[in-house]
Amino acid sequence: MQPRDVSRLEAGPFDLLVIGGGIHGLSIACEASSRGLRTALIEAADFGSGISFNHQKTAHGGLRSLQSLSFDLAREAIRERRALARIAPWFVHPLPFIVGTYRSVTKGRLALRAGFKLDAWLGRDRNAGIERELHLPPAKLLSRGMTLKLFPGIRQKDLTGGAQWYDYQMVENDRLTFAVAAAADAHGAVLVSYVEAIEAVREAGRVTEISARDRETGRQLTIRATVTVNAAGSRAGDVARMLGGSQTVPLLAAMNLVTSIAPREVALAAPTSAGRMLTLVPWKGCSIVGTAHADALATTETGPSTADIDTFVREANEAFPALGLSREHITLVHWGLVAAAVAPGKPPDLLGTPIIRDHAKDGAPGAITVVGVKYTTARAVAERAVSAASSVLGRRIRRSRSASTVLPGAALADHEGLAIETAR
């Protein structure tokens, strides 16, 4: 990648300026530059340092979307999980998950069998174009005896067996994030970290410049761009208001715990006593349990309190009684603010559908806000966001090839070749 050079940001005007260097912002910069747009990106901290790092490192295929009959979301998740295996095969590997089945209409074997059949049909091409060692086996039901063997401590009352499916784990998800950044850089995008957007400048009502501050030197600079895309993660609401948009982004605090407890060979899923589904995932000799989120909207960006962590430990032990988790086992707390969905009369929940809003609707043409919801689907969101930006630009641009173009350093051959050279 190019060395950090703030002066390159002043060599505009750019077609597109992206504010925010998490996985969604970097994916937008990669998508835009690969399709021929002159692109710049600024990030107020390190690239990928927010919620893009603080998650459970799993590329889910959308089974949970089937519970709400959201077939389009499930299909997109399957497609984007496959895209990750195509463009970054070195950074993903298949991981089996197991959940118990019970004497229940919604949690019974009949319901899971129907769900798996539907998932198999929606994901009938899930392994197309993927290296054979990354092929995901079909989901299946397990006997009660096998479930008890694989899932020690599982709640046994009314247990009829288990269900097993496969997703991908991103063992080194931060390296995957930087591979996206490297791809954007290779396509000519200007990426600069530790630059903070502080003010939007308008000409004839249109957002045409962003005043920014170099956080390393304190120097102020002006970045000219025809379209500005706000992909600032937990700060997306603040940046949208700065751009003149009316978009509000309510936030929930979410948390995963990295623990020193020896991992099992499979990932486990089980509900808490309140019905919230948690997963226990093996990772680099440790176990990660998550994801917990608050029951009320966040009002500050302060980290979790001792009480928050204690509550999560209790919920984790409810879901996984054999875990025996205590505070002494916690080696790292993954914490961050994520977009929330708010409905009258209901507690806030995690936002399920990405938002792409053209602020021309708010009287601020030249600005777009993007709010992502999953690491897995960041590439697809970026493709749609760049298509929206091209409409604002009034230009036809190249077709997207990001779902099949291997990222720098992410191919199996890259690392196999390095291993051979090292062995010599």
Rosetta blueprint (number, residue, H / E / L):
1 M L
2 Q L
3 P L
4 R L
5 D L
6 V H
7 S H
8 R H
9 L H
10 E H
11 A L
12 G L
13 P L
14 F E
15 D E
16 L E
17 L E
18 V E
19 I E
20 G L
21 G L
22 G L
23 I H
24 H H
25 G H
26 L H
27 S H
28 I H
29 A H
30 C H
31 E H
32 A H
33 S H
34 S H
35 R L
36 G L
37 L L
38 R L
39 T E
40 A E
41 L E
42 I E
43 E E
44 A L
45 A L
46 D L
47 F L
48 G L
49 S L
50 G L
51 I L
52 S L
53 F L
54 N L
55 H L
56 Q L
57 K L
58 T E
59 A E
60 H L
61 G L
62 G L
63 L H
64 R H
65 S H
66 L H
67 Q H
68 S L
69 L L
70 S L
71 F H
72 D H
73 L H
74 A H
75 R H
76 E H
77 A H
78 I H
79 R H
80 E H
81 R H
82 R H
83 A H
84 L H
85 A H
86 R H
87 I H
88 A L
89 P H
90 W H
91 F H
92 V L
93 H E
94 P E
95 L E
96 P E
97 F E
98 I E
99 V E
100 G E
101 T E
102 Y E
103 R L
104 S L
105 V L
106 T L
107 K L
108 G L
109 R H
110 L H
111 A H
112 L H
113 R H
114 A H
115 G H
116 F H
117 K H
118 L H
119 D H
120 A H
121 W H
122 L H
123 G L
124 R L
125 D L
126 R L
127 N L
128 A L
129 G L
130 I L
131 E L
132 R H
133 E H
134 L H
135 H L
136 L L
137 P L
138 P L
139 A L
140 K E
141 L E
142 L E
143 S L
144 R H
145 G H
146 M H
147 T H
148 L H
149 K H
150 L H
151 F L
152 P L
153 G L
154 I L
155 R L
156 Q L
157 K L
158 D L
159 L E
160 T E
161 G E
162 G E
163 A E
164 Q E
165 W E
166 Y E
167 D E
168 Y E
169 Q E
170 M L
171 V L
172 E L
173 N H
174 D H
175 R H
176 L H
177 T H
178 F H
179 A H
180 V H
181 A H
182 A H
183 A H
184 A H
185 D H
186 A H
187 H L
188 G L
189 A L
190 V E
191 L E
192 V E
193 S E
194 Y L
195 V E
196 E E
197 A E
198 I E
199 E E
200 A E
201 V E
202 R E
203 E E
204 A L
205 G L
206 R E
207 V E
208 T E
209 E E
210 I E
211 S E
212 A E
213 R E
214 D E
215 R L
216 E L
217 T L
218 G L
219 R L
220 Q E
221 L E
222 T E
223 I E
224 R E
225 A E
226 T E
227 V E
228 T E
229 V E
230 N E
231 A L
232 A L
233 G H
234 S H
235 R H
236 A H
237 G H
238 D H
239 V H
240 A H
241 R H
242 M H
243 L H
244 G L
245 G L
246 S L
247 Q L
248 T L
249 V L
250 P L
251 L E
252 L E
253 A E
254 A E
255 M E
256 N E
257 L E
258 V E
259 T E
260 S L
261 I L
262 A L
263 P L
264 R L
265 E L
266 V L
267 A E
268 L E
269 A E
270 A E
271 P E
272 T L
273 S L
274 A L
275 G L
276 R L
277 M E
278 L E
279 T E
280 L E
281 V E
282 P E
283 W E
284 K L
285 G L
286 C E
287 S E
288 I E
289 V E
290 G E
291 T E
292 A E
293 H E
294 A L
295 D L
296 A L
297 L L
298 A L
299 T L
300 T L
301 E L
302 T L
303 G L
304 P L
305 S L
306 T H
307 A H
308 D H
309 I H
310 D H
311 T H
312 F H
313 V H
314 R H
315 E H
316 A H
317 N H
318 E H
319 A H
320 F L
321 P L
322 A L
323 L L
324 G L
325 L L
326 S L
327 R H
328 E H
329 H H
330 I E
331 T E
332 L E
333 V E
334 H E
335 W E
336 G E
337 L E
338 V E
339 A E
340 A E
341 A E
342 V L
343 A L
344 P L
345 G L
346 K L
347 P L
348 P L
349 D E
350 L E
351 L L
352 G L
353 T L
354 P L
355 I E
356 I E
357 R E
358 D E
359 H H
360 A H
361 K H
362 D H
363 G L
364 A L
365 P L
366 G L
367 A E
368 I E
369 T E
370 V E
371 V E
372 G L
373 V L
374 K L
375 Y L
376 T L
377 T L
378 A H
379 R H
380 A H
381 V H
382 A H
383 E H
384 R H
385 A H
386 V H
387 S H
388 A H
389 A H
390 S H
391 S H
392 V H
393 L H
394 G L
395 R L
396 R L
397 I L
398 R L
399 R L
400 S L
401 R L
402 S L
403 A L
404 S L
405 T L
406 V L
407 L L
408 P L
409 G L
410 A L
411 A L
412 L H
413 A H
414 D H
415 H H
416 E H
417 G H
418 L H
419 A H
420 I H
421 E H
422 T H
423 A H
424 R L
